[in-house]
């Protein structure tokens, strides 16, 4: 079952660990389809996190 991002309006963040390439591919596809490709992705490598972080804001989408 896919997440229902519409239940949680606002800024969203989805993290995937660096070695979980399957999760990175899955979330890229899901978030891209949901946002029509409008999301940001960064890769962190510090003491708090090592991996990909995808962010998007669905507040405006829910107003329409």
PDB file with one MODEL, atoms N, CA, C and O in Angstrom:
MODEL        1
ATOM      1  N   UNK A   1       0.841  -1.181   0.000  1.00  0.00           N
ATOM      2  CA  UNK A   1       0.000   0.000   0.000  1.00  0.00           C
ATOM      3  C   UNK A   1       0.888   1.247   0.000  1.00  0.00           C
ATOM      4  O   UNK A   1       1.828   1.351   0.788  1.00  0.00           O
ATOM      5  N   UNK A   2       0.585   2.163  -0.870  1.00  0.00           N
ATOM      6  CA  UNK A   2       1.355   3.397  -0.963  1.00  0.00           C
ATOM      7  C   UNK A   2       0.872   4.404   0.079  1.00  0.00           C
ATOM      8  O   UNK A   2      -0.284   4.364   0.500  1.00  0.00           O
ATOM      9  N   UNK A   3       1.760   5.301   0.490  1.00  0.00           N
ATOM     10  CA  UNK A   3       1.372   6.301   1.488  1.00  0.00           C
ATOM     11  C   UNK A   3       0.364   7.283   0.904  1.00  0.00           C
ATOM     12  O   UNK A   3       0.378   7.568  -0.294  1.00  0.00           O
ATOM     13  N   UNK A   4      -0.498   7.790   1.753  1.00  0.00           N
ATOM     14  CA  UNK A   4      -1.450   8.805   1.345  1.00  0.00           C
ATOM     15  C   UNK A   4      -0.939  10.150   1.846  1.00  0.00           C
ATOM     16  O   UNK A   4      -1.310  10.606   2.928  1.00  0.00           O
ATOM     17  N   UNK A   5      -0.086  10.777   1.047  1.00  0.00           N
ATOM     18  CA  UNK A   5       0.518  12.046   1.434  1.00  0.00           C
ATOM     19  C   UNK A   5      -0.537  13.128   1.658  1.00  0.00           C
ATOM     20  O   UNK A   5      -0.296  14.081   2.399  1.00  0.00           O
ATOM     21  N   UNK A   6      -1.706  12.991   1.024  1.00  0.00           N
ATOM     22  CA  UNK A   6      -2.750  13.998   1.167  1.00  0.00           C
ATOM     23  C   UNK A   6      -3.266  14.102   2.607  1.00  0.00           C
ATOM     24  O   UNK A   6      -3.842  15.125   2.977  1.00  0.00           O
ATOM     25  N   UNK A   7      -3.076  13.089   3.403  1.00  0.00           N
ATOM     26  CA  UNK A   7      -3.517  13.118   4.805  1.00  0.00           C
ATOM     27  C   UNK A   7      -2.645  14.025   5.664  1.00  0.00           C
ATOM     28  O   UNK A   7      -3.042  14.419   6.761  1.00  0.00           O
ATOM     29  N   UNK A   8      -1.466  14.354   5.166  1.00  0.00           N
ATOM     30  CA  UNK A   8      -0.488  15.109   5.948  1.00  0.00           C
ATOM     31  C   UNK A   8       0.009  16.316   5.161  1.00  0.00           C
ATOM     32  O   UNK A   8       1.125  16.293   4.642  1.00  0.00           O
ATOM     33  N   UNK A   9      -0.806  17.379   5.060  1.00  0.00           N
ATOM     34  CA  UNK A   9      -0.386  18.548   4.285  1.00  0.00           C
ATOM     35  C   UNK A   9       0.785  19.263   4.934  1.00  0.00           C
ATOM     36  O   UNK A   9       0.898  19.317   6.158  1.00  0.00           O
ATOM     37  N   UNK A  10       1.654  19.810   4.097  1.00  0.00           N
ATOM     38  CA  UNK A  10       2.795  20.570   4.586  1.00  0.00           C
ATOM     39  C   UNK A  10       4.090  20.051   4.003  1.00  0.00           C
ATOM     40  O   UNK A  10       4.109  19.421   2.945  1.00  0.00           O
ATOM     41  N   UNK A  11       5.171  20.325   4.709  1.00  0.00           N
ATOM     42  CA  UNK A  11       6.497  19.881   4.272  1.00  0.00           C
ATOM     43  C   UNK A  11       6.678  18.408   4.608  1.00  0.00           C
ATOM     44  O   UNK A  11       6.407  17.976   5.729  1.00  0.00           O
ATOM     45  N   UNK A  12       7.135  17.652   3.637  1.00  0.00           N
ATOM     46  CA  UNK A  12       7.344  16.213   3.821  1.00  0.00           C
ATOM     47  C   UNK A  12       8.812  15.878   3.576  1.00  0.00           C
ATOM     48  O   UNK A  12       9.480  16.508   2.757  1.00  0.00           O
ATOM     49  N   UNK A  13       9.292  14.888   4.293  1.00  0.00           N
ATOM     50  CA  UNK A  13      10.674  14.436   4.168  1.00  0.00           C
ATOM     51  C   UNK A  13      10.676  12.917   4.218  1.00  0.00           C
ATOM     52  O   UNK A  13      10.096  12.315   5.121  1.00  0.00           O
ATOM     53  N   UNK A  14      11.333  12.301   3.238  1.00  0.00           N
ATOM     54  CA  UNK A  14      11.456  10.845   3.184  1.00  0.00           C
ATOM     55  C   UNK A  14      12.937  10.516   3.077  1.00  0.00           C
ATOM     56  O   UNK A  14      13.618  10.955   2.150  1.00  0.00           O
ATOM     57  N   UNK A  15      13.429   9.734   4.042  1.00  0.00           N
ATOM     58  CA  UNK A  15      14.859   9.393   4.082  1.00  0.00           C
ATOM     59  C   UNK A  15      15.072   7.930   3.709  1.00  0.00           C
ATOM     60  O   UNK A  15      14.271   7.059   4.047  1.00  0.00           O
ATOM     61  N   UNK A  16      16.171   7.685   3.006  1.00  0.00           N
ATOM     62  CA  UNK A  16      16.581   6.332   2.677  1.00  0.00           C
ATOM     63  C   UNK A  16      18.072   6.200   2.983  1.00  0.00           C
ATOM     64  O   UNK A  16      18.861   7.091   2.667  1.00  0.00           O
ATOM     65  N   UNK A  17      18.444   5.095   3.591  1.00  0.00           N
ATOM     66  CA  UNK A  17      19.852   4.889   3.907  1.00  0.00           C
ATOM     67  C   UNK A  17      20.657   4.735   2.616  1.00  0.00           C
ATOM     68  O   UNK A  17      20.125   4.326   1.584  1.00  0.00           O
ATOM     69  N   UNK A  18      21.925   5.064   2.689  1.00  0.00           N
ATOM     70  CA  UNK A  18      22.798   5.097   1.513  1.00  0.00           C
ATOM     71  C   UNK A  18      22.868   3.744   0.802  1.00  0.00           C
ATOM     72  O   UNK A  18      22.928   3.702  -0.427  1.00  0.00           O
ATOM     73  N   UNK A  19      22.860   2.661   1.538  1.00  0.00           N
ATOM     74  CA  UNK A  19      23.010   1.344   0.928  1.00  0.00           C
ATOM     75  C   UNK A  19      21.701   0.743   0.432  1.00  0.00           C
ATOM     76  O   UNK A  19      21.715  -0.295  -0.230  1.00  0.00           O
ATOM     77  N   UNK A  20      20.582   1.367   0.736  1.00  0.00           N
ATOM     78  CA  UNK A  20      19.290   0.813   0.331  1.00  0.00           C
ATOM     79  C   UNK A  20      18.878   1.412  -1.013  1.00  0.00           C
ATOM     80  O   UNK A  20      18.019   2.290  -1.085  1.00  0.00           O
ATOM     81  N   UNK A  21      19.508   0.919  -2.063  1.00  0.00           N
ATOM     82  CA  UNK A  21      19.264   1.437  -3.405  1.00  0.00           C
ATOM     83  C   UNK A  21      17.851   1.153  -3.881  1.00  0.00           C
ATOM     84  O   UNK A  21      17.284   1.938  -4.640  1.00  0.00           O
ATOM     85  N   UNK A  22      17.275   0.040  -3.444  1.00  0.00           N
ATOM     86  CA  UNK A  22      15.893  -0.282  -3.802  1.00  0.00           C
ATOM     87  C   UNK A  22      14.922   0.747  -3.250  1.00  0.00           C
ATOM     88  O   UNK A  22      14.004   1.183  -3.946  1.00  0.00           O
ATOM     89  N   UNK A  23      15.126   1.135  -1.997  1.00  0.00           N
ATOM     90  CA  UNK A  23      14.264   2.155  -1.381  1.00  0.00           C
ATOM     91  C   UNK A  23      14.440   3.495  -2.073  1.00  0.00           C
ATOM     92  O   UNK A  23      13.467   4.218  -2.283  1.00  0.00           O
ATOM     93  N   UNK A  24      15.664   3.831  -2.426  1.00  0.00           N
ATOM     94  CA  UNK A  24      15.908   5.098  -3.108  1.00  0.00           C
ATOM     95  C   UNK A  24      15.163   5.144  -4.440  1.00  0.00           C
ATOM     96  O   UNK A  24      14.542   6.154  -4.772  1.00  0.00           O
ATOM     97  N   UNK A  25      15.223   4.059  -5.195  1.00  0.00           N
ATOM     98  CA  UNK A  25      14.530   3.998  -6.486  1.00  0.00           C
ATOM     99  C   UNK A  25      13.016   4.039  -6.292  1.00  0.00           C
ATOM    100  O   UNK A  25      12.311   4.747  -7.011  1.00  0.00           O
ATOM    101  N   UNK A  26      12.519   3.276  -5.314  1.00  0.00           N
ATOM    102  CA  UNK A  26      11.085   3.229  -5.041  1.00  0.00           C
ATOM    103  C   UNK A  26      10.552   4.614  -4.679  1.00  0.00           C
ATOM    104  O   UNK A  26       9.578   5.079  -5.271  1.00  0.00           O
ATOM    105  N   UNK A  27      11.191   5.278  -3.703  1.00  0.00           N
ATOM    106  CA  UNK A  27      10.698   6.576  -3.246  1.00  0.00           C
ATOM    107  C   UNK A  27      10.872   7.657  -4.304  1.00  0.00           C
ATOM    108  O   UNK A  27      10.055   8.574  -4.383  1.00  0.00           O
ATOM    109  N   UNK A  28      11.910   7.569  -5.110  1.00  0.00           N
ATOM    110  CA  UNK A  28      12.055   8.530  -6.211  1.00  0.00           C
ATOM    111  C   UNK A  28      10.866   8.428  -7.158  1.00  0.00           C
ATOM    112  O   UNK A  28      10.316   9.442  -7.589  1.00  0.00           O
ATOM    113  N   UNK A  29      10.479   7.216  -7.475  1.00  0.00           N
ATOM    114  CA  UNK A  29       9.350   6.998  -8.383  1.00  0.00           C
ATOM    115  C   UNK A  29       8.038   7.469  -7.762  1.00  0.00           C
ATOM    116  O   UNK A  29       7.273   8.189  -8.403  1.00  0.00           O
ATOM    117  N   UNK A  30       7.775   7.069  -6.523  1.00  0.00           N
ATOM    118  CA  UNK A  30       6.518   7.419  -5.855  1.00  0.00           C
ATOM    119  C   UNK A  30       6.391   8.934  -5.680  1.00  0.00           C
ATOM    120  O   UNK A  30       5.361   9.522  -6.009  1.00  0.00           O
ATOM    121  N   UNK A  31       7.445   9.554  -5.162  1.00  0.00           N
ATOM    122  CA  UNK A  31       7.390  10.993  -4.903  1.00  0.00           C
ATOM    123  C   UNK A  31       7.345  11.780  -6.208  1.00  0.00           C
ATOM    124  O   UNK A  31       6.647  12.791  -6.293  1.00  0.00           O
ATOM    125  N   UNK A  32       8.067  11.341  -7.208  1.00  0.00           N
ATOM    126  CA  UNK A  32       8.042  12.006  -8.505  1.00  0.00           C
ATOM    127  C   UNK A  32       6.638  11.968  -9.109  1.00  0.00           C
ATOM    128  O   UNK A  32       6.161  12.974  -9.633  1.00  0.00           O
ATOM    129  N   UNK A  33       5.985  10.825  -9.037  1.00  0.00           N
ATOM    130  CA  UNK A  33       4.620  10.714  -9.563  1.00  0.00           C
ATOM    131  C   UNK A  33       3.664  11.600  -8.763  1.00  0.00           C
ATOM    132  O   UNK A  33       2.810  12.269  -9.345  1.00  0.00           O
ATOM    133  N   UNK A  34       3.797  11.611  -7.461  1.00  0.00           N
ATOM    134  CA  UNK A  34       2.907  12.400  -6.616  1.00  0.00           C
ATOM    135  C   UNK A  34       3.087  13.901  -6.833  1.00  0.00           C
ATOM    136  O   UNK A  34       2.110  14.650  -6.836  1.00  0.00           O
ATOM    137  N   UNK A  35       4.332  14.342  -7.015  1.00  0.00           N
ATOM    138  CA  UNK A  35       4.631  15.775  -7.113  1.00  0.00           C
ATOM    139  C   UNK A  35       4.827  16.254  -8.549  1.00  0.00           C
ATOM    140  O   UNK A  35       5.158  17.419  -8.771  1.00  0.00           O
ATOM    141  N   UNK A  36       4.628  15.378  -9.514  1.00  0.00           N
ATOM    142  CA  UNK A  36       4.927  15.703 -10.914  1.00  0.00           C
ATOM    143  C   UNK A  36       6.380  16.135 -11.076  1.00  0.00           C
ATOM    144  O   UNK A  36       6.691  17.036 -11.854  1.00  0.00           O
ATOM    145  N   UNK A  37       7.261  15.480 -10.332  1.00  0.00           N
ATOM    146  CA  UNK A  37       8.694  15.721 -10.449  1.00  0.00           C
ATOM    147  C   UNK A  37       9.213  16.923  -9.688  1.00  0.00           C
ATOM    148  O   UNK A  37      10.382  17.283  -9.825  1.00  0.00           O
ATOM    149  N   UNK A  38       8.361  17.552  -8.884  1.00  0.00           N
ATOM    150  CA  UNK A  38       8.778  18.747  -8.151  1.00  0.00           C
ATOM    151  C   UNK A  38       9.122  18.368  -6.705  1.00  0.00           C
ATOM    152  O   UNK A  38       8.282  18.446  -5.809  1.00  0.00           O
ATOM    153  N   UNK A  39      10.358  17.963  -6.507  1.00  0.00           N
ATOM    154  CA  UNK A  39      10.855  17.648  -5.167  1.00  0.00           C
ATOM    155  C   UNK A  39      12.357  17.863  -5.153  1.00  0.00           C
ATOM    156  O   UNK A  39      13.003  17.914  -6.200  1.00  0.00           O
ATOM    157  N   UNK A  40      12.897  17.989  -3.958  1.00  0.00           N
ATOM    158  CA  UNK A  40      14.341  18.159  -3.803  1.00  0.00           C
ATOM    159  C   UNK A  40      14.937  16.895  -3.216  1.00  0.00           C
ATOM    160  O   UNK A  40      14.274  16.160  -2.484  1.00  0.00           O
ATOM    161  N   UNK A  41      16.186  16.655  -3.544  1.00  0.00           N
ATOM    162  CA  UNK A  41      16.890  15.502  -2.983  1.00  0.00           C
ATOM    163  C   UNK A  41      18.313  15.912  -2.637  1.00  0.00           C
ATOM    164  O   UNK A  41      19.020  16.521  -3.441  1.00  0.00           O
ATOM    165  N   UNK A  42      18.711  15.565  -1.432  1.00  0.00           N
ATOM    166  CA  UNK A  42      20.093  15.789  -1.010  1.00  0.00           C
ATOM    167  C   UNK A  42      20.634  14.480  -0.453  1.00  0.00           C
ATOM    168  O   UNK A  42      19.876  13.579  -0.093  1.00  0.00           O
ATOM    169  N   UNK A  43      21.939  14.393  -0.389  1.00  0.00           N
ATOM    170  CA  UNK A  43      22.601  13.239   0.202  1.00  0.00           C
ATOM    171  C   UNK A  43      23.437  13.741   1.374  1.00  0.00           C
ATOM    172  O   UNK A  43      24.348  14.550   1.196  1.00  0.00           O
ATOM    173  N   UNK A  44      23.123  13.259   2.564  1.00  0.00           N
ATOM    174  CA  UNK A  44      23.885  13.641   3.741  1.00  0.00           C
ATOM    175  C   UNK A  44      24.836  12.530   4.153  1.00  0.00           C
ATOM    176  O   UNK A  44      24.542  11.345   4.001  1.00  0.00           O
ATOM    177  N   UNK A  45      25.964  12.935   4.669  1.00  0.00           N
ATOM    178  CA  UNK A  45      26.928  11.972   5.193  1.00  0.00           C
ATOM    179  C   UNK A  45      27.574  12.620   6.417  1.00  0.00           C
ATOM    180  O   UNK A  45      28.687  13.143   6.353  1.00  0.00           O
ATOM    181  N   UNK A  46      26.847  12.570   7.528  1.00  0.00           N
ATOM    182  CA  UNK A  46      27.372  13.137   8.769  1.00  0.00           C
ATOM    183  C   UNK A  46      26.998  12.233   9.942  1.00  0.00           C
ATOM    184  O   UNK A  46      26.511  11.122   9.732  1.00  0.00           O
ATOM    185  N   UNK A  47      27.220  12.697  11.179  1.00  0.00           N
ATOM    186  CA  UNK A  47      26.946  11.837  12.334  1.00  0.00           C
ATOM    187  C   UNK A  47      25.454  11.601  12.543  1.00  0.00           C
ATOM    188  O   UNK A  47      25.072  10.676  13.259  1.00  0.00           O
ATOM    189  N   UNK A  48      24.606  12.423  11.928  1.00  0.00           N
ATOM    190  CA  UNK A  48      23.165  12.246  12.106  1.00  0.00           C
ATOM    191  C   UNK A  48      22.535  11.347  11.049  1.00  0.00           C
ATOM    192  O   UNK A  48      21.588  10.620  11.351  1.00  0.00           O
ATOM    193  N   UNK A  49      23.037  11.379   9.818  1.00  0.00           N
ATOM    194  CA  UNK A  49      22.407  10.609   8.743  1.00  0.00           C
ATOM    195  C   UNK A  49      23.396  10.339   7.634  1.00  0.00           C
ATOM    196  O   UNK A  49      24.260  11.165   7.338  1.00  0.00           O
ATOM    197  N   UNK A  50      23.262   9.162   7.016  1.00  0.00           N
ATOM    198  CA  UNK A  50      24.076   8.793   5.868  1.00  0.00           C
ATOM    199  C   UNK A  50      23.127   8.230   4.816  1.00  0.00           C
ATOM    200  O   UNK A  50      22.755   7.057   4.846  1.00  0.00           O
ATOM    201  N   UNK A  51      22.751   9.098   3.890  1.00  0.00           N
ATOM    202  CA  UNK A  51      21.856   8.641   2.838  1.00  0.00           C
ATOM    203  C   UNK A  51      21.102   9.778   2.180  1.00  0.00           C
ATOM    204  O   UNK A  51      21.390  10.957   2.383  1.00  0.00           O
ATOM    205  N   UNK A  52      20.133   9.377   1.388  1.00  0.00           N
ATOM    206  CA  UNK A  52      19.328  10.286   0.596  1.00  0.00           C
ATOM    207  C   UNK A  52      18.172  10.846   1.425  1.00  0.00           C
ATOM    208  O   UNK A  52      17.589  10.149   2.256  1.00  0.00           O
ATOM    209  N   UNK A  53      17.855  12.119   1.182  1.00  0.00           N
ATOM    210  CA  UNK A  53      16.688  12.745   1.797  1.00  0.00           C
ATOM    211  C   UNK A  53      15.914  13.463   0.697  1.00  0.00           C
ATOM    212  O   UNK A  53      16.431  14.374   0.052  1.00  0.00           O
ATOM    213  N   UNK A  54      14.686  13.045   0.496  1.00  0.00           N
ATOM    214  CA  UNK A  54      13.814  13.678  -0.492  1.00  0.00           C
ATOM    215  C   UNK A  54      12.812  14.550   0.257  1.00  0.00           C
ATOM    216  O   UNK A  54      12.214  14.110   1.240  1.00  0.00           O
ATOM    217  N   UNK A  55      12.630  15.783  -0.206  1.00  0.00           N
ATOM    218  CA  UNK A  55      11.696  16.691   0.446  1.00  0.00           C
ATOM    219  C   UNK A  55      10.765  17.312  -0.588  1.00  0.00           C
ATOM    220  O   UNK A  55      11.139  17.532  -1.740  1.00  0.00           O
ATOM    221  N   UNK A  56       9.549  17.587  -0.145  1.00  0.00           N
ATOM    222  CA  UNK A  56       8.571  18.273  -0.979  1.00  0.00           C
ATOM    223  C   UNK A  56       7.520  18.888  -0.070  1.00  0.00           C
ATOM    224  O   UNK A  56       7.414  18.538   1.105  1.00  0.00           O
ATOM    225  N   UNK A  57       6.744  19.810  -0.629  1.00  0.00           N
ATOM    226  CA  UNK A  57       5.672  20.455   0.130  1.00  0.00           C
ATOM    227  C   UNK A  57       4.379  20.274  -0.652  1.00  0.00           C
ATOM    228  O   UNK A  57       4.273  20.694  -1.805  1.00  0.00           O
ATOM    229  N   UNK A  58       3.410  19.652  -0.020  1.00  0.00           N
ATOM    230  CA  UNK A  58       2.143  19.405  -0.710  1.00  0.00           C
ATOM    231  C   UNK A  58       1.028  20.344  -0.261  1.00  0.00           C
ATOM    232  O   UNK A  58      -0.135  20.108  -0.589  1.00  0.00           O
ATOM    233  N   UNK A  59       1.350  21.399   0.479  1.00  0.00           N
ATOM    234  CA  UNK A  59       0.341  22.345   0.969  1.00  0.00           C
ATOM    235  C   UNK A  59      -0.449  22.959  -0.181  1.00  0.00           C
ATOM    236  O   UNK A  59      -1.679  22.992  -0.147  1.00  0.00           O
ATOM    237  N   UNK A  60       0.254  23.441  -1.191  1.00  0.00           N
ATOM    238  CA  UNK A  60      -0.409  24.106  -2.312  1.00  0.00           C
ATOM    239  C   UNK A  60      -1.263  23.129  -3.119  1.00  0.00           C
ATOM    240  O   UNK A  60      -2.346  23.488  -3.581  1.00  0.00           O
ATOM    241  N   UNK A  61      -0.790  21.927  -3.288  1.00  0.00           N
ATOM    242  CA  UNK A  61      -1.534  20.925  -4.052  1.00  0.00           C
ATOM    243  C   UNK A  61      -2.879  20.637  -3.413  1.00  0.00           C
ATOM    244  O   UNK A  61      -3.861  20.398  -4.115  1.00  0.00           O
ATOM    245  N   UNK A  62      -2.935  20.657  -2.101  1.00  0.00           N
ATOM    246  CA  UNK A  62      -4.157  20.314  -1.395  1.00  0.00           C
ATOM    247  C   UNK A  62      -5.166  21.455  -1.403  1.00  0.00           C
ATOM    248  O   UNK A  62      -6.338  21.235  -1.096  1.00  0.00           O
ATOM    249  N   UNK A  63      -4.743  22.653  -1.742  1.00  0.00           N
ATOM    250  CA  UNK A  63      -5.663  23.781  -1.785  1.00  0.00           C
ATOM    251  C   UNK A  63      -6.499  23.800  -3.053  1.00  0.00           C
ATOM    252  O   UNK A  63      -7.517  24.489  -3.115  1.00  0.00           O
ATOM    253  N   UNK A  64      -6.080  23.051  -4.060  1.00  0.00           N
ATOM    254  CA  UNK A  64      -6.814  23.059  -5.339  1.00  0.00           C
ATOM    255  C   UNK A  64      -7.861  21.996  -5.379  1.00  0.00           C
ATOM    256  O   UNK A  64      -8.568  21.862  -6.378  1.00  0.00           O
TER     257      UNK A  64
ENDMDL
END
